[in-house]
Amino acid sequence: MKELVEVLARALVDQPDKVVVDLIERDKSTLIELKVAPEDMGKVIGKQGRIAKAIRTVVKVSAARQKKKVIVEII
C-alpha cells in the first residue's frame, strides 16, 4: 500500500524527492500519511479534491482485495 501511494504521489508532483509516505498500523485499520512540498500540495489534492479522492479510491480498492481497511491522509 505504501509503495502504491508513493508511486502515485511522485508521478504528480514537481519535487518527487520531497514526497514522504508514513505507514501507521492501528487496531483495525492502517493509516497512510502522505507528505509533499507545500508548493505541490495543490497538485496532490486537485480541483475540489478530485485527485485526492482518486488516490484514496485506488488505495481503498487495493486494500479491499487484501481484506484490510486503509485510510489515506494528505498532510
Backbone as XML, in Angstrom:
<?xml version="1.0"?>
<chain id="A" units="angstrom">
  <residue number="1" name="MET">
    <atom name="N" x="0.815" y="-1.185" z="0.000"/>
    <atom name="CA" x="0.000" y="0.000" z="0.000"/>
    <atom name="C" x="0.867" y="1.261" z="0.000"/>
  </residue>
  <residue number="2" name="LYS">
    <atom name="N" x="1.864" y="1.264" z="0.858"/>
    <atom name="CA" x="2.743" y="2.418" z="0.988"/>
    <atom name="C" x="3.424" y="2.734" z="-0.347"/>
  </residue>
  <residue number="3" name="GLU">
    <atom name="N" x="3.884" y="1.706" z="-1.022"/>
    <atom name="CA" x="4.566" y="1.901" z="-2.301"/>
    <atom name="C" x="3.615" y="2.447" z="-3.354"/>
  </residue>
  <residue number="4" name="LEU">
    <atom name="N" x="2.373" y="2.006" z="-3.329"/>
    <atom name="CA" x="1.369" y="2.473" z="-4.280"/>
    <atom name="C" x="1.138" y="3.970" z="-4.128"/>
  </residue>
  <residue number="5" name="VAL">
    <atom name="N" x="0.949" y="4.424" z="-2.902"/>
    <atom name="CA" x="0.736" y="5.854" z="-2.647"/>
    <atom name="C" x="1.968" y="6.653" z="-3.050"/>
  </residue>
  <residue number="6" name="GLU">
    <atom name="N" x="3.133" y="6.126" z="-2.740"/>
    <atom name="CA" x="4.373" y="6.824" z="-3.070"/>
    <atom name="C" x="4.547" y="6.979" z="-4.581"/>
  </residue>
  <residue number="7" name="VAL">
    <atom name="N" x="4.274" y="5.936" z="-5.330"/>
    <atom name="CA" x="4.403" y="5.990" z="-6.795"/>
    <atom name="C" x="3.409" y="6.984" z="-7.381"/>
  </residue>
  <residue number="8" name="LEU">
    <atom name="N" x="2.177" y="6.953" z="-6.909"/>
    <atom name="CA" x="1.162" y="7.883" z="-7.410"/>
    <atom name="C" x="1.538" y="9.330" z="-7.106"/>
  </residue>
  <residue number="9" name="ALA">
    <atom name="N" x="1.976" y="9.586" z="-5.889"/>
    <atom name="CA" x="2.318" y="10.952" z="-5.489"/>
    <atom name="C" x="3.533" y="11.466" z="-6.251"/>
  </residue>
  <residue number="10" name="ARG">
    <atom name="N" x="4.558" y="10.648" z="-6.394"/>
    <atom name="CA" x="5.767" y="11.071" z="-7.108"/>
    <atom name="C" x="5.476" y="11.398" z="-8.573"/>
  </residue>
  <residue number="11" name="ALA">
    <atom name="N" x="4.501" y="10.726" z="-9.161"/>
    <atom name="CA" x="4.138" y="10.996" z="-10.551"/>
    <atom name="C" x="3.414" y="12.337" z="-10.705"/>
  </residue>
  <residue number="12" name="LEU">
    <atom name="N" x="2.814" y="12.817" z="-9.634"/>
    <atom name="CA" x="2.010" y="14.039" z="-9.715"/>
    <atom name="C" x="2.785" y="15.320" z="-9.421"/>
  </residue>
  <residue number="13" name="VAL">
    <atom name="N" x="3.803" y="15.247" z="-8.585"/>
    <atom name="CA" x="4.450" y="16.456" z="-8.068"/>
    <atom name="C" x="5.672" y="16.882" z="-8.878"/>
  </residue>
  <residue number="14" name="ASP">
    <atom name="N" x="6.090" y="18.141" z="-8.655"/>
    <atom name="CA" x="7.292" y="18.666" z="-9.302"/>
    <atom name="C" x="8.556" y="18.289" z="-8.541"/>
  </residue>
  <residue number="15" name="GLN">
    <atom name="N" x="8.423" y="18.063" z="-7.239"/>
    <atom name="CA" x="9.575" y="17.725" z="-6.391"/>
    <atom name="C" x="9.375" y="16.325" z="-5.793"/>
  </residue>
  <residue number="16" name="PRO">
    <atom name="N" x="9.603" y="15.277" z="-6.583"/>
    <atom name="CA" x="9.351" y="13.917" z="-6.086"/>
    <atom name="C" x="10.258" y="13.500" z="-4.944"/>
  </residue>
  <residue number="17" name="ASP">
    <atom name="N" x="11.406" y="14.151" z="-4.790"/>
    <atom name="CA" x="12.312" y="13.792" z="-3.699"/>
    <atom name="C" x="11.782" y="14.237" z="-2.335"/>
  </residue>
  <residue number="18" name="LYS">
    <atom name="N" x="10.783" y="15.128" z="-2.313"/>
    <atom name="CA" x="10.219" y="15.601" z="-1.050"/>
    <atom name="C" x="8.948" y="14.849" z="-0.649"/>
  </residue>
  <residue number="19" name="VAL">
    <atom name="N" x="8.606" y="13.818" z="-1.386"/>
    <atom name="CA" x="7.440" y="13.000" z="-1.045"/>
    <atom name="C" x="7.831" y="12.024" z="0.061"/>
  </residue>
  <residue number="20" name="VAL">
    <atom name="N" x="7.058" y="12.043" z="1.144"/>
    <atom name="CA" x="7.296" y="11.143" z="2.276"/>
    <atom name="C" x="5.989" y="10.431" z="2.592"/>
  </residue>
  <residue number="21" name="VAL">
    <atom name="N" x="6.047" y="9.121" z="2.672"/>
    <atom name="CA" x="4.867" y="8.322" z="2.996"/>
    <atom name="C" x="5.162" y="7.538" z="4.270"/>
  </residue>
  <residue number="22" name="ASP">
    <atom name="N" x="4.316" y="7.742" z="5.283"/>
    <atom name="CA" x="4.456" y="7.021" z="6.552"/>
    <atom name="C" x="3.292" y="6.062" z="6.721"/>
  </residue>
  <residue number="23" name="LEU">
    <atom name="N" x="3.578" y="4.895" z="7.245"/>
    <atom name="CA" x="2.572" y="3.867" z="7.464"/>
    <atom name="C" x="2.404" y="3.680" z="8.969"/>
  </residue>
  <residue number="24" name="ILE">
    <atom name="N" x="1.192" y="3.858" z="9.460"/>
    <atom name="CA" x="0.909" y="3.717" z="10.889"/>
    <atom name="C" x="-0.146" y="2.628" z="11.065"/>
  </residue>
  <residue number="25" name="GLU">
    <atom name="N" x="0.233" y="1.563" z="11.734"/>
    <atom name="CA" x="-0.689" y="0.451" z="11.991"/>
    <atom name="C" x="-1.553" y="0.779" z="13.208"/>
  </residue>
  <residue number="26" name="ARG">
    <atom name="N" x="-2.853" y="0.561" z="13.065"/>
    <atom name="CA" x="-3.779" y="0.728" z="14.170"/>
    <atom name="C" x="-4.460" y="-0.602" z="14.437"/>
  </residue>
  <residue number="27" name="ASP">
    <atom name="N" x="-5.393" y="-0.617" z="15.392"/>
    <atom name="CA" x="-6.066" y="-1.864" z="15.761"/>
    <atom name="C" x="-6.753" y="-2.532" z="14.574"/>
  </residue>
  <residue number="28" name="LYS">
    <atom name="N" x="-7.672" y="-1.814" z="13.944"/>
    <atom name="CA" x="-8.458" y="-2.420" z="12.874"/>
    <atom name="C" x="-8.200" y="-1.794" z="11.511"/>
  </residue>
  <residue number="29" name="SER">
    <atom name="N" x="-7.294" y="-0.839" z="11.452"/>
    <atom name="CA" x="-7.037" y="-0.179" z="10.178"/>
    <atom name="C" x="-5.578" y="0.259" z="10.086"/>
  </residue>
  <residue number="30" name="THR">
    <atom name="N" x="-5.222" y="0.727" z="8.920"/>
    <atom name="CA" x="-3.881" y="1.237" z="8.670"/>
    <atom name="C" x="-4.013" y="2.671" z="8.182"/>
  </residue>
  <residue number="31" name="LEU">
    <atom name="N" x="-3.197" y="3.553" z="8.721"/>
    <atom name="CA" x="-3.204" y="4.955" z="8.324"/>
    <atom name="C" x="-1.961" y="5.227" z="7.485"/>
  </residue>
  <residue number="32" name="ILE">
    <atom name="N" x="-2.174" y="5.807" z="6.316"/>
    <atom name="CA" x="-1.064" y="6.191" z="5.452"/>
    <atom name="C" x="-1.045" y="7.712" z="5.394"/>
  </residue>
  <residue number="33" name="GLU">
    <atom name="N" x="0.063" y="8.297" z="5.850"/>
    <atom name="CA" x="0.226" y="9.753" z="5.816"/>
    <atom name="C" x="1.110" y="10.119" z="4.635"/>
  </residue>
  <residue number="34" name="LEU">
    <atom name="N" x="0.602" y="10.991" z="3.786"/>
    <atom name="CA" x="1.330" y="11.450" z="2.611"/>
    <atom name="C" x="1.736" y="12.894" z="2.834"/>
  </residue>
  <residue number="35" name="LYS">
    <atom name="N" x="3.044" y="13.139" z="2.800"/>
    <atom name="CA" x="3.575" y="14.498" z="2.972"/>
    <atom name="C" x="4.286" y="14.899" z="1.689"/>
  </residue>
  <residue number="36" name="VAL">
    <atom name="N" x="3.964" y="16.100" z="1.185"/>
    <atom name="CA" x="4.618" y="16.626" z="-0.017"/>
    <atom name="C" x="5.059" y="18.056" z="0.268"/>
  </residue>
  <residue number="37" name="ALA">
    <atom name="N" x="5.850" y="18.615" z="-0.634"/>
    <atom name="CA" x="6.284" y="20.003" z="-0.505"/>
    <atom name="C" x="5.053" y="20.911" z="-0.567"/>
  </residue>
  <residue number="38" name="PRO">
    <atom name="N" x="5.077" y="22.024" z="0.159"/>
    <atom name="CA" x="3.913" y="22.934" z="0.158"/>
    <atom name="C" x="3.501" y="23.398" z="-1.244"/>
  </residue>
  <residue number="39" name="GLU">
    <atom name="N" x="4.468" y="23.557" z="-2.130"/>
    <atom name="CA" x="4.152" y="24.007" z="-3.490"/>
    <atom name="C" x="3.384" y="22.933" z="-4.274"/>
  </residue>
  <residue number="40" name="ASP">
    <atom name="N" x="3.569" y="21.689" z="-3.904"/>
    <atom name="CA" x="2.945" y="20.582" z="-4.622"/>
    <atom name="C" x="1.622" y="20.135" z="-4.012"/>
  </residue>
  <residue number="41" name="MET">
    <atom name="N" x="1.220" y="20.743" z="-2.926"/>
    <atom name="CA" x="0.003" y="20.329" z="-2.234"/>
    <atom name="C" x="-1.226" y="20.416" z="-3.151"/>
  </residue>
  <residue number="42" name="GLY">
    <atom name="N" x="-1.313" y="21.470" z="-3.932"/>
    <atom name="CA" x="-2.453" y="21.631" z="-4.838"/>
    <atom name="C" x="-2.506" y="20.567" z="-5.911"/>
  </residue>
  <residue number="43" name="LYS">
    <atom name="N" x="-1.351" y="20.106" z="-6.352"/>
    <atom name="CA" x="-1.301" y="19.074" z="-7.389"/>
    <atom name="C" x="-1.758" y="17.728" z="-6.853"/>
  </residue>
  <residue number="44" name="VAL">
    <atom name="N" x="-1.497" y="17.472" z="-5.595"/>
    <atom name="CA" x="-1.901" y="16.198" z="-4.993"/>
    <atom name="C" x="-3.383" y="16.222" z="-4.626"/>
  </residue>
  <residue number="45" name="ILE">
    <atom name="N" x="-3.884" y="17.388" z="-4.230"/>
    <atom name="CA" x="-5.295" y="17.494" z="-3.852"/>
    <atom name="C" x="-6.181" y="17.651" z="-5.089"/>
  </residue>
  <residue number="46" name="GLY">
    <atom name="N" x="-5.779" y="18.499" z="-6.018"/>
    <atom name="CA" x="-6.552" y="18.696" z="-7.243"/>
    <atom name="C" x="-7.732" y="19.617" z="-7.034"/>
  </residue>
  <residue number="47" name="LYS">
    <atom name="N" x="-8.389" y="19.957" z="-8.131"/>
    <atom name="CA" x="-9.564" y="20.833" z="-8.049"/>
    <atom name="C" x="-10.686" y="20.106" z="-7.327"/>
  </residue>
  <residue number="48" name="GLN">
    <atom name="N" x="-11.212" y="20.752" z="-6.314"/>
    <atom name="CA" x="-12.290" y="20.224" z="-5.478"/>
    <atom name="C" x="-11.956" y="18.858" z="-4.885"/>
  </residue>
  <residue number="49" name="GLY">
    <atom name="N" x="-10.655" y="18.572" z="-4.731"/>
    <atom name="CA" x="-10.225" y="17.334" z="-4.097"/>
    <atom name="C" x="-10.353" y="16.091" z="-4.952"/>
  </residue>
  <residue number="50" name="ARG">
    <atom name="N" x="-10.470" y="16.265" z="-6.249"/>
    <atom name="CA" x="-10.691" y="15.116" z="-7.133"/>
    <atom name="C" x="-9.507" y="14.155" z="-7.168"/>
  </residue>
  <residue number="51" name="ILE">
    <atom name="N" x="-8.292" y="14.680" z="-7.228"/>
    <atom name="CA" x="-7.120" y="13.801" z="-7.294"/>
    <atom name="C" x="-6.933" y="13.075" z="-5.966"/>
  </residue>
  <residue number="52" name="ALA">
    <atom name="N" x="-7.118" y="13.797" z="-4.858"/>
    <atom name="CA" x="-7.013" y="13.166" z="-3.539"/>
    <atom name="C" x="-8.049" y="12.050" z="-3.396"/>
  </residue>
  <residue number="53" name="LYS">
    <atom name="N" x="-9.240" y="12.302" z="-3.876"/>
    <atom name="CA" x="-10.300" y="11.290" z="-3.809"/>
    <atom name="C" x="-9.937" y="10.085" z="-4.673"/>
  </residue>
  <residue number="54" name="ALA">
    <atom name="N" x="-9.353" y="10.336" z="-5.835"/>
    <atom name="CA" x="-8.952" y="9.241" z="-6.722"/>
    <atom name="C" x="-7.855" y="8.394" z="-6.082"/>
  </residue>
  <residue number="55" name="ILE">
    <atom name="N" x="-6.877" y="9.044" z="-5.448"/>
    <atom name="CA" x="-5.814" y="8.307" z="-4.757"/>
    <atom name="C" x="-6.420" y="7.440" z="-3.661"/>
  </residue>
  <residue number="56" name="ARG">
    <atom name="N" x="-7.328" y="8.014" z="-2.887"/>
    <atom name="CA" x="-7.960" y="7.254" z="-1.799"/>
    <atom name="C" x="-8.762" y="6.073" z="-2.342"/>
  </residue>
  <residue number="57" name="THR">
    <atom name="N" x="-9.436" y="6.269" z="-3.470"/>
    <atom name="CA" x="-10.230" y="5.191" z="-4.064"/>
    <atom name="C" x="-9.349" y="4.045" z="-4.534"/>
  </residue>
  <residue number="58" name="VAL">
    <atom name="N" x="-8.246" y="4.365" z="-5.198"/>
    <atom name="CA" x="-7.332" y="3.322" z="-5.675"/>
    <atom name="C" x="-6.762" y="2.533" z="-4.502"/>
  </residue>
  <residue number="59" name="VAL">
    <atom name="N" x="-6.368" y="3.230" z="-3.450"/>
    <atom name="CA" x="-5.809" y="2.560" z="-2.268"/>
    <atom name="C" x="-6.880" y="1.720" z="-1.574"/>
  </residue>
  <residue number="60" name="LYS">
    <atom name="N" x="-8.097" y="2.246" z="-1.509"/>
    <atom name="CA" x="-9.182" y="1.518" z="-0.861"/>
    <atom name="C" x="-9.493" y="0.209" z="-1.595"/>
  </residue>
  <residue number="61" name="VAL">
    <atom name="N" x="-9.503" y="0.251" z="-2.918"/>
    <atom name="CA" x="-9.754" y="-0.955" z="-3.706"/>
    <atom name="C" x="-8.627" y="-1.965" z="-3.518"/>
  </residue>
  <residue number="62" name="SER">
    <atom name="N" x="-7.403" y="-1.468" z="-3.518"/>
    <atom name="CA" x="-6.259" y="-2.354" z="-3.310"/>
    <atom name="C" x="-6.307" y="-2.986" z="-1.915"/>
  </residue>
  <residue number="63" name="ALA">
    <atom name="N" x="-6.693" y="-2.212" z="-0.933"/>
    <atom name="CA" x="-6.794" y="-2.721" z="0.437"/>
    <atom name="C" x="-7.936" y="-3.728" z="0.565"/>
  </residue>
  <residue number="64" name="ALA">
    <atom name="N" x="-9.027" y="-3.485" z="-0.122"/>
    <atom name="CA" x="-10.178" y="-4.385" z="-0.050"/>
    <atom name="C" x="-9.821" y="-5.768" z="-0.590"/>
  </residue>
  <residue number="65" name="ARG">
    <atom name="N" x="-8.968" y="-5.813" z="-1.589"/>
    <atom name="CA" x="-8.531" y="-7.107" z="-2.129"/>
    <atom name="C" x="-7.746" y="-7.900" z="-1.097"/>
  </residue>
  <residue number="66" name="GLN">
    <atom name="N" x="-7.080" y="-7.184" z="-0.183"/>
    <atom name="CA" x="-6.304" y="-7.838" z="0.865"/>
    <atom name="C" x="-7.097" y="-7.931" z="2.170"/>
  </residue>
  <residue number="67" name="LYS">
    <atom name="N" x="-8.362" y="-7.557" z="2.109"/>
    <atom name="CA" x="-9.263" y="-7.567" z="3.271"/>
    <atom name="C" x="-8.725" y="-6.712" z="4.415"/>
  </residue>
  <residue number="68" name="LYS">
    <atom name="N" x="-8.292" y="-5.501" z="4.071"/>
    <atom name="CA" x="-7.798" y="-4.554" z="5.059"/>
    <atom name="C" x="-8.531" y="-3.234" z="4.904"/>
  </residue>
  <residue number="69" name="LYS">
    <atom name="N" x="-8.471" y="-2.405" z="5.934"/>
    <atom name="CA" x="-9.027" y="-1.061" z="5.877"/>
    <atom name="C" x="-7.872" y="-0.080" z="5.942"/>
  </residue>
  <residue number="70" name="VAL">
    <atom name="N" x="-7.799" y="0.804" z="4.965"/>
    <atom name="CA" x="-6.708" y="1.757" z="4.882"/>
    <atom name="C" x="-7.269" y="3.167" z="4.757"/>
  </residue>
  <residue number="71" name="ILE">
    <atom name="N" x="-6.684" y="4.084" z="5.499"/>
    <atom name="CA" x="-7.079" y="5.498" z="5.457"/>
    <atom name="C" x="-5.874" y="6.290" z="4.964"/>
  </residue>
  <residue number="72" name="VAL">
    <atom name="N" x="-6.101" y="7.171" z="3.972"/>
    <atom name="CA" x="-5.023" y="7.994" z="3.420"/>
    <atom name="C" x="-5.257" y="9.431" z="3.855"/>
  </residue>
  <residue number="73" name="GLU">
    <atom name="N" x="-4.260" y="10.018" z="4.515"/>
    <atom name="CA" x="-4.316" y="11.426" z="4.917"/>
    <atom name="C" x="-3.206" y="12.176" z="4.195"/>
  </residue>
  <residue number="74" name="ILE">
    <atom name="N" x="-3.553" y="13.331" z="3.649"/>
    <atom name="CA" x="-2.556" y="14.172" z="2.977"/>
    <atom name="C" x="-2.240" y="15.309" z="3.926"/>
  </residue>
  <residue number="75" name="ILE">
    <atom name="N" x="-0.961" y="15.398" z="4.292"/>
    <atom name="CA" x="-0.520" y="16.387" z="5.273"/>
    <atom name="C" x="0.342" y="17.423" z="4.592"/>
  </residue>
</chain>
